[in-house]
Amino acid sequence: MNLDQAHTQSGAPQRAQSQAEARLRGGWLILARTLWVVVLALSVGLFISSIPFIFADAHVVCSAADCSNNSSLTAVQARELQHLGLSLDFYAYQGVAWSIFLEFIYIAVGMVIFWCRSDDWIALLGSLSLVTFGAIFRGFNPEPSLSLVLYILSLVMAFFGNCCIGLFFYLFPSGHFAPRWVFWIALVWVLYWAVKNLVMGMITTNSGPDFVIFLCLLLSMVVTQVYRYRRVSTFEQRRQTKWVVFGLSLALLGFLSLMIVASLVPLPIIPDLIGSSLLYVFLSLIPLSIGVAILRSHLWDIDIIIKRALVYGALTTCVVTLYVLVVVGLGALLQASGNLLISLLATGLVAVLFQPLRERLQQVVNRLLYGERNDPYKVISHLGSRLEAALAPETVLPTIVETVAQALKLPYVAIALKEGSELLTTASYGELREKPLSLSLTYQSEQIGELILAPRGPAEPFSAADRQLLNDLARQAGIAAHAIRLTTDLQLLTGDLQQSRTQLVTAREEERRRLRRDLHDGLGPALATITLQAEAARDAISTEPDQAVFLLESLVNQAQTAISDIRRLVYDLRPPALDDLGLIAAVRAQIMHYEHTGLRVTIDAPSHLPELSAAVEVAAYRIIQEALTNVMRHAGARSCLIQLDCDDALNLAIRDDGRGLPAEPSLGVGIRSMRERAAELGGSCSVENVPSGGTRVNVVLPLETEQQE
């Protein structure tokens, strides 16, 4: 078991326990949902009310010394803007547009989380953080001269939203402070905003101790999330939160970098506009990363079913819109006032320079939703590279299904190979939820299996581009599957051959051991005894003739016994009748032993057989012997028929009219011996009941065994 599997198995109970602890029920759930609705209404209301103030602040021109509002321009920046032919209205409108864009993304993701997981307090805290962010980042910045209620409400909302954001990222994803000292950082965060929002009001500066503390606290969020991801989170938590950790880290580090640069160096108008645009882009990464984690990794176990074509169209529209805005905006910034030709050239230059970026973003959208469908060469090349690395045959098919699923963003891919008339799933990746598409795997017009693929989502059939690529992949998979089958069959044959050789060597050595034992323990002592008695008879023949005669008679008996032992050894090696009579005549001679047993044995065989190898003759003779012995011992039969014929193989059939095999026959020594003798020669042996009664033994022995060996 690898480390990831261990984390997965050990993390599942912990995740279930954590989810149970995070659930809100009963009155708490109703209260939390009511609070969320109220906060959403206040946030949206405050943001809408703040739009005129954002627009008005953008028209304020202040000196560099007292410019405490980040929305206002300095006098130098205002003159640079006017020199570019742009008005304060343009500056104000682009600021409002960016604010609306950011607010929309945050509220949209927050509403999705609330709709799917409002009973999970960590998810609800994250949703509250998102829906309040737009109202506190560039939202309402009230003056004390306004309505006291509205002023206090805006301060409370700012404090509440900032606390939610900090606590969420200090607690995410488990709902616990990990490590424990993070609690004290979270407490400092809450106290910081309590002083800043509730005591000092909405005063913001980009310098001094206040700004340093703020930057340190933001950096602590990144450090906490990275530490938790690497040291604390389980494998399942890391799988679900990696996008959030990446998005938060990139967003806050980008935000901190821009804030530090802006606080240290007074920026001209063009870098200021580019920096403010990048600031909104960085901050949008937080909700976007959470959205990606929900769609791809099912964060908080949220499984949203969205038509992929709708998402693709929306993302493509966003990419094109962003491209147009960048081209038009930078073209307007670079134009020379009153010179139309230079203005058009500048706009065209920006369009050409940013075209690769637009194409890259479009490729990212395509890959996110459809994988590498539009680059079939890359998919096949990647598959080939992985197959080259997959040295073990058993890893080839799993590598194919995994590569296809990951490259094309498919939830389920499997390969089923034919085993006889059935299709058996050999390798699979993912989970099957929809009705799959099956593509035939063929090799030289022969179907060897199927490639099974699930669509990306419900009501999302494979497009023509998908099918074209999948057909190409199916052809490659068919060739690979055929090669794997050949390799597997070859390995099995090699294993069988090695096993057969081992059995032959073992049988030969066992036979040698038996001969040695019989010669050493039986015939050797008998011959030694004969020698001693012959010497004793020689010594006694002159003095005790009677004793010598007795010894010679005993010696004759012992010699006859030794001769019988030698004949037995020779018979065990190969029945002499086979050499003296041939197979059919030897079988007939064997049948004669059963004439007085009450069993009538007959043989149906041709008058002449072709020349058989010694191994085939011995195997056939021994199998017939064993079969007749079984009939005598177990069948209770009155008659037995032996059929023998020869064409491409030697075919034997031994049939009796006895009681037949029991319902659950046990594999005895006799049947096992017959099967082993047939298998040693590459043949077969089967035992079956006859419908009319009795048992039949069917044996097939190849004739070319000797030549093959």
N, C-alpha and C positions, 0 to 999 in steps of 0.2 A: 504493500500500500504506500503510495507516495504521499508527500506532505499535504498537497491540495485535497486529496481524498480524505485524509485524516481530519483536516479542518472541516471539510464538508460534513462528514459523519458526526463529528463531535459538536459542530456548530448548529446542527439542526435542532436538537433539544433546547439549546440556549436561545436560539432565535424564537422558537415557539414560546418559551417562558417569557422572553423579553416582549413579545407581541401581546401576551396575555396581561403583563404588567402595564403596558402602554394603553390599553383599551379604556375608554370612557363609557360609563353606563348610567342609565337611569337619569336622575336629576342633574348629575354633573355633565352628562352628554347634552342635555337640553340647554343648560346654562352656557356651556362652551359654544354651542352652535348659535345661540342668541347673541353672545358676545361677538362672535365672528361677523354676523350679519350687521351688527351695530358698527363695528370697526370698519367694515367695508363701506358702509354708507357714509360714515364720517370721512374716511380717507378719500373716497371719490368726490364727495362734496367739497372738502377742503382743497383738493387738487383743482377742481373746476373753478372754485373761487379764486385760486391763486394765479390762474392764467393771466388775468389783467395785470396783476402785480409783477409777474415775470416780464411781461411786455413792457411795463412802465420802468422797471429797474434797468432793462436793457437800453433805455433811452437816456439814462442818467450818466453824465460824464463827470468823473471825479478826478481829483489829483492823486498821484501815486501814493501820497502819504496817508490820506484819509479814505482810501477806496476799500472799505471793509466788506462791500457786497461783491460776491464773485460774479454776479450777473452784469455788473456795470463795467464800462470801458474807461480807461484813463484818457486824459486829453491827447496824449501822443497816439494811442491806439485809434481814437476817434478820427484824428487827422489822417492817419494812414488808411483807415477805412474809406474816408471821403476821397483820398487821392486815388484809390482803386476804382472809384466810380460807384461805390456801394453806399447805401444809406443806413442809418440806424434802424430803420424799419426792417431791412433785410437781416441785420444782425438779430433783431428781436424775434422775427418770424422763425429763423432757423433754430434759435434757442427754444422757442415754444414747440416747434415740430419735434426736436429731439426729446423734449420732456414728455410730450404725448406718446411718442414711440416707446420710451422706456416705461412709462406708466402702464401702457397697454400690455407689454410683455409680462411685467411683474404681476399684474392683476389676473391676466389670462392663466398663467401657470398656477397662481394661488387658488383660483377658482376650481381648476381641475383637481388639485390636491384635496380641497375641501369637499368637492362633490364625491370623490372616490374614497377618502379616508378621514372623514370628519370625526370618527370615533377613536382615532389614534392621536394622543395628545402631542406626540413629537411632530407628526405630520401636520396637525392643526397649528402648532407653534410656527412651523415653517410657512404655512399658508398665511398666518397673520403677519409674519415678517415680510412676506412678498407684497401683500395688499397695502401695507402701510408705508413701504419704502418710497413709492412715488410721491407721496404726500410730504415726506420729510427731506428728500434729497434736493429737488429743485421746486418743491411745492410752496405751500403758504409761508410767507415770511412777514408776519403781521407787525404792525407798529402799535405801540401802547395807546396811541390816540384813537384806535378803532374801538369797536364794541368790546367791553371788558369780557363778556362771555366768550366771544369768538377768539379773543386773544388768549384767554386761559385754556380754552379748548384746544387751540393749536399747540400750545406748550405741552399740555398733557399728552396729546397724540404724538408729538415728537418724542417725548420721553418714553411713551409706551412702545412706539415703533422701534426706537433704537435699542431698548431693552430686549424686545423680541428677537431682533436680528442677532445681537450678541449671544443671548442665551441659546438660541437655536444652533448656532455654529459651535458653541462650546459643548452642547449636549448631543448633537447629531453624530451617529444615527441611533445609538442605543438608549438615549435618555438618561445616561449616567455621566458624571464627571470622571473622565479617565485621561490621565491619572488624577488622583484626588485633589492635587494642588491646583487644578484648573478651576476649582470652586472659588478660590481666592481671586483669581484673575477675573472670573465672571462677576464677583462682588465688586471689584474695582471698576469694572465696566459700568455696572448699574449706578454706583456712586458717582462716577464721572458724569454720566448723563443727568443724574438727579441735580448735581450742582450746575451743570451747563444749561439744562433746559428749564428746571424749576426755580433755580436760584438766580442765575445770571441772565436768563432769557435767551432769545435766539441770537446771541452775539457769536459771530464766527470770525476767526482770524486765521491767517496762514503762516503765523510765526509765533514765537514765544513758547513757554513751557506747556501751555494748553495744547498747542499743535503737536509738540513732541510726544506728549502723553497719548494723544489721539492716534498718532502713527504707530506707536508701540503697541497699543491695544489692538489695532487692526492686524499688525504683524503677528500678534499672539494667536489670533484666530487661525491664520495659515499654519503656524507651527503646531497648534493643537490638533488640527485636522490631519496634517501629515503624520504626526506622531501616532495618533489613534489608528490611522490607516495602516501604518507599517508595524506597529507593536501590539495593538489591542484588538482590532477588528478581526472577526472570523473570516474564513474564506468567502462565505456567502455574503457577509456585510461588505467585504472589499469588492466583490463582484457588482453589488448594487450601487455602491457609493463612489466608485473610482471616477466617474464623470463629474460628480459634485465636487470632490476634492480637487480635481484638475481645474474645473471652472472657477471655483472659489480662489484657488491659489493664483491662477493667471489674472483674474479680475482684480483682486486686492493688490497684488504686486504691481500690476499696471497702474492701478489707481494711485498707489503710494508713490510710484516713480513720477507720474505726472504732477502730483501735488508737491513733491519735493522740488522738482524743477521749477514749477510755477512760483514757489515761495522764495527761491534763491535768485532767480534771474527774471527781470521784467521782459516779457515776451512781446515781440512785434505782433501786429494784428493777424498775419497769415499763420505763423506758428501757434498763436493763441486759438484761432479757429480750428486748426487741425488738431491741436491738443484737446480742446473741448469735445470735438467729435470722437476722438479716440477714447476719451473718458466715458462717454455714453456707450461706446462699443464694448469697452472692458466691463462696465457695470451690467450690461445686458447678458454677459456670459454666465452670471449667477443663475437667473431663471432658466436660461437656455440649457445649461448643463443639467439642472434638475429635470427639465422636460425630457432631455435625451436619456437620462437615467431611468425615467418612468417608462419611456417608449422601448428602450433597448434592454434594460436590466430589470424592469418591473420593480422599481423602487417602492418600498412599503407594500410590495405584492400587488401593485396597481397594474392591471392588465387592460389597457385601453384598445378598443377595436376601432381603428380609424382607416378609412379608405386611403390606401397608399397613393392613389392617383391624386386625391385631394391634397394630401400633404405635399406631394411632389409639385403640384401646381402652385401651392402657396409659397413654398420655399423658392421655387424658380422665380416667381413674381417678386419676392423680396430681393433676390440677387440682382435681377434686372433693374428693379427700382433703385437699389443702392448704387448700382453702376451709373444709372442716369443722373442721380443726384450728385454723385462725386464728379462726373464729367461736367455737368452744368455748373456746379458750385465752383470747382477749381478753374473752369474756363472763365467764369465771371470774375474770379479773383485775379487771373492772369491777364485779362484783357487790358488793352490800352484805351483810355477814354477817347472817344471820337474817332477811332481808327477801326473800321469794320473788318478790314482784311486781316490785320494782326489779331483781332479778337477771334475770327474764325480759325486762323491758323493755330492759335493757342488752344482753342477748344478741341480741334482735331488732334493736336499733339497729346493732350490729356487723354482723349478717347483711345488713341493708339497705345499709350503707355499703360493704361489701366485695363486694356482688353485681356492680357494674360491673367491678371488677377480675377477678372470676371469669369474667364473660362475655368480657372482653378476652382473658384467657388462653386461653379455649376457642376464640375466633376465631383466635388465633395458631396453635393446634394444627390447626384446620381448614385454615387457609391453608398451613401448612407441608406438609401431606400431600396435600390435595386442591385447593389453589389457591383461586380465588374461585368455586368451584362453587355455594356457598350464596348468592352475591350476583350473580345473572345481570345485573342492571341495571348493576352496576359494570363487569362484563366488557365488555358491549356499549358502554357509555359510553366506556370506555378505548379500545376498538377504534375507535369513531367519532372520538375525539380524535386518535389516531395516524393514521387515514386522512386526516383534515383536514390534518395536517402533511406527509403524503406527497404532495408536489406532482407528482413525476415518475410517470407511469403504470407504469413498470417496477418501481417500489418498492412498489406497492400490495399485490400478492399476497404478496411476502416479508414485508411488515408484518403481514398477516393471520395467516400461519402462525406467525410469531414471537410475536405477541401471544397467540394461542390457546394455544400451547405453554407460554409463561411464566405465563399467568394460571391455567391448569388443571394445571400441573405434569406435562405430558405429555412423554415422551421424544422423540416424533417427530410432526410434523404436516406434511402436504404438500397441495398443490392440483394436480390433474391436469385439464387441459382437453382437450376433444375436438378432434381434428384429423382430419376425415373420419370414418372408422370406428374410429380408434385414440384412446387416452388417453395424452397426453404430460404428464409431470410438469413443471410450470411453475415451482413454487416449493416449497421444503422447508426444514424446520428440525429439527435434531437428528439422531439416528441410529436407524434402524429395527432393532429387535431381536425384537419379537414380531409375531404375526399381526395386521395392523391392521384397524380398522373403517373401512368406506367409506360415506360419506353422499353422496347425489346432490346436485349443485348444479344447480338449475333456475331458469329464468326464463320466466314465462308458460307453464308446463307443458312447456317444452322443456329437455331435459337438455343442459347445456353443459359438465359436468365432474363431478369428485368431490372431496370433502374427505376426506383419508385421515388417520386418527389411530391412533396406537399406544397401547395401554393402559399404565397407569402401571407395571405389573410383571406377571410371569408369574402366571397363574391369578387375575388381578384384572380381571374384565370391567367394563365401564362400568355404573354404576348407573342407575336410572331418572332420578335428578336430573341425572346426567352427560348422558344421552341427550337429555333435554328441553332443556338448555342448548346442547348441540352441534347439535341440530336448528335452534334459533333462530339460532345462529352460521352454520350452513350456508345458511340463507335469506339472511342478510346477505352472506355470501361469494358466493352465486350472483348477487345483484344487482351486487356490485362486479366480479365476473369478467365479467359481461355488459357492463358499462360499459367495462371495460378492453379487452375484445375490440372493441367499437365504436370506442373511441378509437384502438386500434392499427390497425384497418382504415381508419379515416378518415385516420390519419397516412400509411398506405401509399398510399391513393388520392391524398392530397395530394402525396405525393412523386412518384407516377407522373405526376400532372397537371403538376407543376412540371417533371419531366423531359421530358414530351412538349412542353410549351411551349418549353423550352430547345432541344429538338431541332428544333422547327419554326422557331424564330428562327435557329438555327444553319444549318439547311438553306436558309432564305431568304437569309441573308447569304452563304452559300457560293455559292448560285446567282447572286446579284448580282455576287459577285466573279468568277465564271466568265464571266458575260456581259460584264462590264467588260473582263476580260482578252482575251476573244475579239474584242470590238469594238475595243479599243485596240491589241492586238498583231496582229490579223488584218485585219479590215475597214477599220480606220482607215488603216494604211499602204497598203492596196490602193487605196482611194479617192484618197489623196494621189498615188499613182503615176499613176492614171488622169488626174487633174487636170494633172499635169506633162506627160504624153504628149499630152493634148489641146492644151495650150498650144504644145507643140513642133510638133504637126501644123499648128496654125493659122499658126505663123510660117513653116513650110516649104512651105505649100500653093502659094504664088505663085512661089517660087524653085526649090524641089525637089519637084515633084509626086510623083515616085516615092517619095521618102523620106516624104512626108506620108501616102501610101497605106499604106506599111509600118507607120507609127506608128498609123494608124487601125485596121488589122487587129489589131495587138497590143493596142490599147486595147479592142477588142471582146472579145478572149479574156479579158482581165483583168476586164472588166465581167461576163462570164458566170461567171467564178470567184467574183467577189464575190457575185453573185446566189446561187450554190450555197452559199456560206458563210452567207448570210442565211437561206436555206431550212433549212440544217442547224440553225442557232440556233433557228429557229421550231419545227422538229420536236422538238428537245430539250425545249423548253418544253411543248409539247403536240402529239402527232401530228396532222397536218392531216386524216388519214383519219377520225379520230373526229368532227370537225366536218362533214366532207363526206359520210361514209357511215354513221356510227353505229358502235356497238361491234361488233355481229355482222358486219356487212359489212366492217368494217376487219380483223377477225380472218380472214375468208375471203380478203381480199386478201393478208394476210400469209401465209396458207397456200400461195398460188400460187407463192411464192418457193421452195418446197421440192419442186415437181413434178419437177425434173430432178436431184434429189440422191439418189434411191433410197429416200427415206423417204415413205411414204404417210400423209398427215395428213388426218383427217376431223373434222368438227365436228357435234355433236348439240346444237342450240340451238333455242329457240322462234323463231317468225317475228317476234315483236315483244316488246320489253322495255319495262317502264315507264320513265318518265323518270328517268335516273340523274344523280347529281351529277357534276361534272367530275372531282372527286378519285377517285370510285369508278371511273369510266370509264378514267382514266389508269392507276390501280393495276391494274385487271383486264387491260388491254391490255399493260402492261409485264410483268406476271407471266407472261402467256401467252407473250410474246416470250422471256423468260428461260428458261422451262420448255422451249420448243422448241429453244432454243440448247443447253441441257444434254442434251437427247435426241440431238441431232446429234453433239455432241462426245464424250459419255461412254457413252451407253446401248448403242450398236450395235444399234439396233432397226430393224425393217422397217416397222412401222406405229405410228401414234400417234392416239389419240382424245381430242378436246377436248369435254367436256360442260359445258354452261352452262344454268343455270335460275335462276329468281328467284321467291322467295315473300316471306318477311320479310327475307331477305338475298340477296345475289348469291352463288351457289354455283358454284365452278369445280372441275373435276376434269380433270387432264391425265394420261393413262395411256398407257404404251408397253409393248411386248413384248420389251424388251431384257434385258440381263444382270442388272439390279437393282442395289441398293445393296450395297457390300461389307459384310463382317461388322462391321468397325469403321469406319463412314463418317466422313470428315472434313467439317467444315462449311465448304464453299467459299464463294467470293464470291457466286455465283449464288443459292444457297439462302439465304444470309444476306440478300441484297438482297430476295428475295421475302418473307421473313418480316418484314423491316423495313417494307416497303410495306403489308403487311396489318396489322401492329401499329399503324402510324400512324393507321389509320382505326378502330381498335378491333376489328379482325378477327383471324383466325388463319390460319396456313399450316403444313401438316404434310406431310412426305415419308415414304412407307412403301413396303415391298416388297409386291408382289401375290403371293398364294399360287400362282397359276398361272404366274407368271413376269413379270418386268418391274417397273416402278416407277409409283407413283401420287402425284401432287401434289394435295392437297385444300386448297381455299381458301374461306374464308367472309368476305365483306365486308358489314358493316351498311349498310343503305340510308339511314339517317337521319343520317349523319355530318354532312352539310352543315347540317341544321337544328340539331343539337346544338352545333355549333361556333358 
